[in-house]
């Protein structure tokens, strides 16, 4: 079982991340805060994991903290909730928020998680209420936050105090009918946030702002006419311009309702109306030279101050393919926030700057994105907000004021493009030591391409598709193309096999044990005693078989006097050259017997 993975974040996908651990790309399914954490490719990460093994799959689920991992393990014990469902629940709530909802039996809140209906939420509460304790961020039980502690009791008391408040909003325009709206328990319950910093209870300002914006629009009694606005790109668009009547000040309505709820006292507030004054514009509406533009088509943000362009930045707007497109229209900035979480269905993201202008939709930095602009918004856009690089969001925050206009225009309502195919080879077979090469991938409309290798220890690929060989083995390169206005996003995989570089053949040594030899005609056969250092089989040759011959076993037979060379040969084999060694065998003639000289008879003395 894998407890955690620590390495370099290589890639972020919709439902997973890929972490490079010493050249091995590990795919981790995202769950909980990991899905929206400010992670940037190239950064070092430590992800706590749960290993899920079944007959046809081996999966890792990743979490940013031990606390989330601990809660995930509890969730999958609930009947009907598997790992995928548990991860989905934790993507909708922080660990601390979910614990509090379970403890409080808040079925309504829990059932908002993707794929979790009312019955499943009820079963979750029933099975986990006695098992889940309010814990610290480390995942270990904090005695001060045990369910029977004074701290928890106080938090519950504070939450109930909010819910006991009723805010009565009176709308009394100078002309038209008066009206009353009551903000009570059911509405306030949707705005409560319980954080883990001591179990503090606070209001969700983002959702409150959306509510107040819609309430102000509902009771707006002004009349509108159409004016013309000249965009930074030079196009002319029609914009609504108040001509007469009264408008509700949404900002002041928000402040009054928030004040009453935060004071935990029921109150009656009077909506503030102001006379709609038509701007003296001449040919075009100029908003006094202070306004923001959001060009959805070109994915650009422009900020003007006193008629001068002070911010020009690429952005990513609402995701069209998922139905989160950023609404067009003319809006007003009603808040300037810093250092907060943005929450919604399926996400919780930390931002440094948040400037809302249309309910919960606003400008903010998006540190989890590495690129902006282009056609990202078509398939991988935001939930509606305007995602910007940190530096641009900071500069916008410093240069806008409340009530400034935001003009949103252009873009598309839906994606109708056809499938995009990527050209180029599907596989490469190369050899270790070969030079770098380009994959040669092409896409329709010259769509932007991104590349990633699942094994940097074998091959690495840069942003232009240039491949560098790093080692022997097989790697898969994934190529993705961004969507265009005519084509959907596409992808393909390319398999690269790197073979080991061939090594030069070695030459063995052949040894003949008997060495040069001198023999005599008629001597008995003898063995060469030859061998090769690589163990190769030997063959033999005689330079003059009439003097001496040699058989396949290296045995030499002598025939006549003379001198002959005997050679032992090691044949060529894989990785080895052929080799040979020779000796000289000198055969002396057989010694001939020496003739015996006849003996002359000797004179014998005669006998008498």
Secondary structure, DSSP 8 states (H G I E B T S, - for coil): ---EEEEEEEEE-SSEEEEEETTEEEEEEE-GGGGTS---TTSEEEEEEEEEEETTEEEEEEESSHHHHHHHHHHTTSTT--HHHHHHHHHHS-HHHHHHHHHHT-HHHHTTSTT--HHHHHHHHHHHTTT-----TTSS--GGGSTTSHHHHHHHHHHHHHHT--EEEEE--SSS--EEEEE-HHHHHTTEEE-SSSS-EEE-HHHHHHHHHHHHHHT---EEEEEEEE-TTS-EEEEEEEEESEEE-HHHHHHHHHHHHHTT--EEEE--EEE------TTS--GGG-EEEEETTTTEEEEEETTEEEEEEEEE-B-TTTT-----EEEE----EEEEEEEETTEEEEEEEEEEEETTEEEEE-TT-S--STTHHHHH-BSSSEEE-HHHHHHHHHH--TT-EEEEE---SS---B---EES-SEEEEETT---EE---EEGGG--EEEEES-TTTEEE-TT-EEEE-SSEEEEEEEEE---SSB--EEEEEEEEEE------EE--EEETT-SEEEETT---EE--EEETT---EEEEES-TTTEEE-TTSEEEE-SSEEEEEEEEE--BTTEE-EEEEEEEEEE--------------------
